[in-house]
């Protein structure tokens, strides 16, 4: 992950990637958050997003999968590098 600051559109506060990754980790490793993470993984990562003859549905499914992969990327980043920063 890049070591740049990101700005949330709804806030004027700048957050570092470490802060963002930490927030993702805290959210998705809690009791209910862990259940939501497992559900998202089963819905959008452990299945095919391709729907034959339906390019719009396939694109929608890929968008859902991209959101899950961003969550996973932040969790992986926190587990490997975040705690050291």
N, C-alpha and C positions, 0 to 999 in steps of 0.2 A: 504494500500500500504506500502511496505517496505520503510524504511528511509535510503536507500542506494544511493550512487552516481552511475549514469549510464554513460557510455561512448558511444558516437556516433561513429560508425565505420569510418565516413568520416571526423572526427575532433579529434584533440587531447585534446580538451577542455572537462572537466568533467562538466556535468550538474546535478543539484540536481533534485529530483522529483518535488519540488515546481516550479522550472524553467520550467520543461517540462510541468507540468499541466497548468501553467500560459500561456505558448505558445499555447497549445491546446485550452485553453479557449479563448484567444484572436483571434485565427484563426477561430474557429467554432461558435463564437457568434457574429461575425461581420455580416454586411448585406449579402454579397455573401457567406460567410462561413456558416451562418445560413441556407441558401438555400441548400448548399452542404450537410450539416449535415442532414437536413430533407430528401433529396434525398437518402442519404446513409441509413438512418433509414428505409425508405420505401422499398428500394431495398433489404436490407440485414438483417433487424431485424424484420420487420412486415410480413414476408412471410416465408414459410417453405423452408428449404434448401435441403430437401430430394427429390430426383428424383428416382422413382421406376425403378429398373433395370439398373441404371447408377451410380455405385459407384464413378467413377472418377468425374462426374459432382457434385455429392453430396459433395465430399471432397473439390472440388473447391469452391462451395457455402459456405461451412463451413469455409473455409479460409477467404473468403470475410467477412463473418459474424464476424469472430474473429477480423479482423481489425476494423470493426465498434465498436465492444464491447470494444476494447482497447481505442478508441477515447472517447466513453461514460464514461468509467472508469476514464479517466483523467479529463473529465469535471465534473463528480460527485465529484471526489476528490477535485478539486479546489473549487467547490461551498460549500463543507462541511468543508474542513480543510485548504485549501491552503492559503486563505486570512488571516488566523490566524498565519501562520508560519512566 
